[in-house]
Amino acid sequence: MTKTAALSIRIEPELKAALERLAKDDRRSLASYVEIALQEHVDRKSARRGKS
């Protein structure tokens, strides 16, 4: 089983509300939605730098 790491952050209430709406639209939990968004961001940045 893959273990996951915890990450605590503080964000503006408006950003949290927007993320909650987007997560609901995708039928995902907030945590799942944020994890996917972060992974996509890292993937894009890595691709630009020629890294995997």
Backbone bond lengths (Angstrom), bond angles and torsions (degrees), N, CA, C in turn:
res aa  C-N    CA-C-N  psi(-1)  N-CA   C-N-CA  omega(-1)  CA-C   N-CA-C  phi
1 M - - - 1.453 - - 1.534 108.97 -
2 T 1.311 116.80 134.02 1.452 122.28 178.61 1.519 109.64 -76.81
3 K 1.323 115.00 132.63 1.460 119.29 176.41 1.519 108.94 -91.57
4 T 1.301 115.41 149.22 1.454 120.65 177.32 1.516 109.38 -114.30
5 A 1.317 116.23 157.57 1.456 122.06 178.68 1.521 109.07 -105.18
6 A 1.305 115.82 145.47 1.465 121.06 177.94 1.524 109.55 -85.48
7 L 1.331 115.38 147.88 1.460 121.83 178.09 1.521 107.84 -142.68
8 S 1.319 116.15 119.96 1.469 120.64 177.90 1.520 108.29 -107.10
9 I 1.330 116.05 129.87 1.462 120.55 178.78 1.522 109.41 -136.53
10 R 1.321 115.13 161.14 1.462 121.06 173.77 1.521 107.03 -114.57
11 I 1.332 115.79 132.14 1.460 121.23 178.60 1.522 108.96 -134.56
12 E 1.309 115.39 163.20 1.461 120.69 178.07 1.529 109.54 -64.21
13 P 1.320 117.46 143.66 1.466 120.73 179.45 1.532 113.20 -56.01
14 E 1.331 116.66 -35.53 1.468 120.19 179.83 1.527 111.26 -65.34
15 L 1.332 116.62 -39.63 1.464 120.60 178.03 1.519 110.13 -65.99
16 K 1.329 116.95 -42.12 1.465 120.12 178.38 1.525 110.68 -61.55
17 A 1.317 116.51 -43.38 1.467 120.16 179.73 1.527 110.76 -62.18
18 A 1.329 117.04 -41.68 1.464 120.79 178.87 1.524 110.45 -64.36
19 L 1.318 117.16 -42.85 1.467 120.93 178.44 1.523 111.17 -63.81
20 E 1.328 116.55 -39.79 1.468 120.05 178.00 1.527 111.18 -62.96
21 R 1.324 117.04 -40.56 1.473 120.27 177.88 1.526 110.75 -63.72
22 L 1.325 116.44 -46.19 1.461 120.53 -179.61 1.524 111.12 -63.78
23 A 1.329 116.41 -41.38 1.465 120.49 178.62 1.526 110.18 -62.62
24 K 1.318 116.62 -43.06 1.466 120.65 179.10 1.523 110.60 -62.25
25 D 1.340 116.78 -42.69 1.467 121.02 178.27 1.530 111.63 -59.39
26 D 1.338 116.15 -34.29 1.471 121.63 179.83 1.525 112.64 -90.58
27 R 1.333 115.57 2.61 1.469 121.43 -177.85 1.534 111.92 55.17
28 R 1.313 114.45 47.26 1.464 121.73 178.94 1.526 108.87 -126.43
29 S 1.316 114.59 160.63 1.457 118.59 171.41 1.525 107.80 -73.45
30 L 1.311 116.06 160.01 1.459 120.25 177.42 1.523 109.95 -59.06
31 A 1.317 117.18 -45.44 1.466 120.96 -179.22 1.524 111.36 -60.13
32 S 1.324 116.59 -44.12 1.462 120.63 179.40 1.522 110.93 -63.96
33 Y 1.319 116.89 -43.22 1.460 120.76 -179.56 1.526 110.91 -62.62
34 V 1.324 116.67 -45.64 1.465 121.03 -179.44 1.526 110.31 -64.81
35 E 1.327 117.77 -40.41 1.466 120.74 178.65 1.530 110.42 -60.50
36 I 1.322 117.02 -44.91 1.468 120.95 179.59 1.529 110.15 -64.25
37 A 1.319 117.51 -44.07 1.467 121.16 -179.95 1.525 111.00 -61.71
38 L 1.314 116.68 -42.75 1.464 120.22 178.44 1.521 111.26 -65.43
39 Q 1.331 117.52 -42.45 1.462 120.68 179.87 1.527 110.73 -63.37
40 E 1.330 117.44 -41.92 1.466 120.88 178.10 1.525 110.89 -62.90
41 H 1.319 117.24 -39.20 1.463 121.33 178.30 1.528 110.43 -63.90
42 V 1.320 116.93 -47.08 1.465 121.29 179.01 1.526 110.47 -61.48
43 D 1.320 117.26 -42.90 1.467 121.26 179.06 1.526 111.05 -60.35
44 R 1.329 117.45 -44.14 1.474 120.94 179.55 1.521 111.17 -63.93
45 K 1.322 116.58 -45.43 1.466 120.49 -179.75 1.522 110.75 -64.17
46 S 1.317 117.05 -41.30 1.462 121.20 179.57 1.521 110.84 -65.11
47 A 1.323 117.62 -40.14 1.466 121.56 179.87 1.525 110.54 -63.83
48 R 1.315 117.14 -38.09 1.470 120.99 179.07 1.520 111.29 -65.87
49 R 1.310 116.20 -31.12 1.461 120.84 -178.47 1.520 112.03 -92.35
50 G 1.330 116.16 -1.07 1.454 120.31 179.29 1.510 113.81 75.21
51 K 1.335 115.98 24.57 1.460 121.24 179.59 1.509 109.20 -108.74
52 S 1.330 116.04 159.81 1.465 119.51 175.90 1.500 110.72 -115.61
